[in-house]
């Protein structure tokens, strides 16, 4: 990967620096949104208690016409701040993050720049998931999913008709030692339904007092 990863703010948190260096990422921290020029594989923006600083940075990138996919690092108590701001980022990761999860999300950002691999597919009705390239489509139209949206949809689509509790989804999709709470699952399901569109949102069903399921089992008609 030749294009660098943009990181904001400058200096970034030490744990982020450590993860980027361990992952051999080519990255550069910048102090304001007027600095970046040229090509970037993506951007990691840290959202702290001064949320408007991070969101203002993202808005400026967008106003400048820089087509840079943004990953937000945000604590669980600030999740509500992401609502109604979906146009400013393509993915988010809760802090404190786990190195492997963040590295996987960054790889997904890099994939958005274009990577072609021989496909392994999961298909259910109009939905097609390419397991190796993280591409997804519904009725032939591409879905623009974040890394964890894709992972959640893939996990559910692998077991159509099976009901999973929020706790099970957290442990199986996010990891057994994941820091976030059940609201993380709800947020991702809501975003997935919106992206699937009104006609296909019913593929993800809420099972009251239990959790979620995808589609129908082979025993249902």
Secondary structure by P-SEA (a helix, b strand, c coil): ccbbbbbccccccaaaaaaaaaaccccccccccccccccccbbbbbbccaaaaaaaaaaaaaaaccbbbbbbbcccccccccccccccccccccccccaaaaaaaaaaaaaaacccccccccccccbbbcccccccccccccccccaaaaaaaaaaaacccccccaaaaaaacccccccccaaaaaaaaaaaaaaaccccccccccccccccccccccccc
